[in-house]
Amino acid sequence: MKPLSQLLEQNPVFSSLTPNETAELVRMALKRTYQKDEKIILYGDVWPHIFLVGEGKVEALKESSDGRSLHVACFGKGELFWGLAFFHEDAPMPVTLQARENSVLYLWAKDSVLPIFLRNGQVSWEISRLMADRMQHASDLVEGLAFHPVAGRLARLLLDHFETAGDASISRYLTLDEMAARIGSTREMVCRALYSFSDKKLIEVTRTEFVLTDHEGLAQLSKGV
């Protein structure tokens, strides 16, 4: 695992800090470890902290009263996130944060790092840029949920995974519930859509993997065509 000082130097928000300021952040950081699927903070809690992922992945989830989950975002090694109360006093968390895999986080309380942020304009600018990126991601997510049917959203999810793997086959490491959380649906709808894709010869579904058989057809479906 990379030392915290190196992670800070490589992160755009902190890269402008002086060596002394970076050392100060390293000294003040609270290192926390989480097991896979362990909750880090719950929806509705007041959490005035900011954190950097040292190892692993952290997933942000919106949960409904009937037990369904929507995957909102995922933060990997070197990425930054914060509780809403870091910027607005007593503001509750809008999401639940959960370790997607065994993870190490470095946390800072608002009161400890705010003086450094306030005296370094570049930090404030980079946080603003990061917030703009997150807002664009949220806008894209809402647009997908509002205007694309379940089948189209699932097709896009599968294509993203095929493209990331760089292969025509991918393992079924995501459960039906996890796939449903990523597209804002239910496991029943996901299961139905997967076998509809199979019937249309867009993919082959086995017990252990998905095999892409018609890239163009799946791509057209992802666009709602």
N, C-alpha and C positions, 0 to 999 in steps of 0.2 A: 504494500500500500504506500502511495506517495506521502511524504511528510506534509503536514498541514501548510507549512510556509510555502511549499511549491504549489499546492492547490490554490492558495490565495494569489500568488503571483501570476498564475495562469488564468484566473477568473477576471473578466473585463471590469467587474465592479470594483475589485480590490487591486488591480494591477498598477494603479497610479499611486498607491500608498508608498511612503518612504520605508526604508528597511526598519527603522525604529517603530513605525506604526504597525507594520506587518508583525514584528516581534511582539508588540503589545497585544494584537489580536490573538496570536498563538497562545500567549500567556493567559488570556481571559477565557479562551474557548473551553466549553464543557463537552468532553467526549462521551458519547452515549452509543451503546451497541443494542441492536434490536434483532430478534429472530424473525424468520420468514413468517408473514401474516400477523405479526404483532402490531397492535395499534400504537401509534406514536402520540396522537392527540385526537380527540373526538370532536365531531361537529357540535357547534354551540359552545364549546369551552373558550374561555378567554386566555389567550396564549401570546404574550408580548415578546416573542423570540424570533430570531432569524437563524437559519441553519444552512450549512454547506454539507453536501453528501461526500463523505470520504471514501466510502465503499458501498456497493450494492445499489438498490433502487428503492425509491419511495413513491407510492401511488396515492393520488388524491381522489377520493370517492365522495359522491353525493348519494345519500341513502334515503329512501322513501319510507313512509310509515308502514307500508306493507312488506318491507324487507328487501325490496329490489335495490340494486346499486347501479350507479352510472360512473364509469371510469372517466374522470375529468382530465387528468394529466399524470405524467410519470417523470420523476426527476432522477437522473443518474449521477455517476461520479463527477464531482467538480461543479455540480449545479446548485443554485441558490434558491431558497424559498423562505417565506416568513408567515407568521400569524398576522391576521388583520389588525390585531391589537398592537402590533409593532408600530403602526402608523396612526391608528385611531384608538384612543384610550377606551378600554372595556368593550371593544368590538368583538363579537363572538366569531369563532372559526366558521367559515362558510362550507367547509369540507372536513371529512375525516382523513387523516394521514395514516397510512399503513405501510409497513415494510413489505415490499414486493418480494424481496429475498433477504438473506442475512445482510444486515447493513450497519455501517458506522456513520454517525452524524456528529458534526461539530456545531454546537449551539452557542449563541450569545444572547443575553438578555438585553432588552432595549436600553436600559439605563447605562449599561456598561460600554456599549459601542456608539451610542448616539453622539457623544462629543467628537469622536473621530469622523463620523459621517458629516457633521455640521461644518467642520473646518476644512473639509476636502470637497470642493465643488465637483470634481470629476466623478467621485463616488455617487453623488446625488444624480448627476447626469446619466451615468450608466444604469443606475437603478430605474430611472425614468424610462430609458430605452428598453430595459428588460420588462417593465410593466406594460409598455406598449406592445411588445411581442406577445406577452401573455394575454392581453386583451384581444389581439388578433386571433390567437388560438381559440379563445372562448367564443369569439364571433363565428369562427369556422365551425366549431362544435355545435352551436345553436342553429346555425344555418343547415347543417347536415340533419339534425334531429327534426327541424321544422319542415324541410322541403324534400327530403329524400326518404323513400320507403325503407322498411327494414331490410329487404333483399338488397337494395342498392348499398346501404351502409355496410352490410355484411360482406358484399362483394369487394368493397373498397378496403375493408379490414384485411381480407384474405390477400388481395393484391399487394398491399403494403408489406405483408409478411413474406410473400413470395419474392418481392423485389429486395427486401432486406437480406433474405437468405441467399439470393442470387442463384436459385435453383427452382426446378419445376415441382419439387416436392418439399413439404414442410411437416415436421412432427406435430402431433396434436398435443402440444404442451399446455395449451389453454383449455380449461374446462368449458362446458357449455355456459355455465353461470358467468365465467370470466369473459367469455365472448359477448354474452348478453350485456354485461356491465359496460363494455367498451362501445357498444352501439346503442345503448339506451333501450333495450328490449327485454324479452324473457327467454329463458332456456328453451321453452316449448317453441317459440317463434324461430329461434336460431336453429333448432333441430329440424324444423319443417323446411326452412330455407335451404339448409345444407343439402338435404335430400332432394329438394327441387333442383338445385344446381347439378346434383349427380344425375338426376333423370334427364336433364337437358344436355348432359355430356360436357358441362363446363369444367367440372372437377371429378375426380374419383375420391371416394371416401372409404378409407379402411379403418381398422381398429386403432392404428398407430399413426397414420399420416393422411394429409390431403395432397393429391397430385393434380397439378394444373394441366388440363387437356385442351382448353380453348381460351387462350389469353384474351383475344379480341372480344369474344362473347362476354366474358366476365367483366372486361373493361367497359363495354357498352352498358351492361347492367348497372355497374357502379355509377354511371352518369345518368341513370334513369331513362336510357334510350330503349 
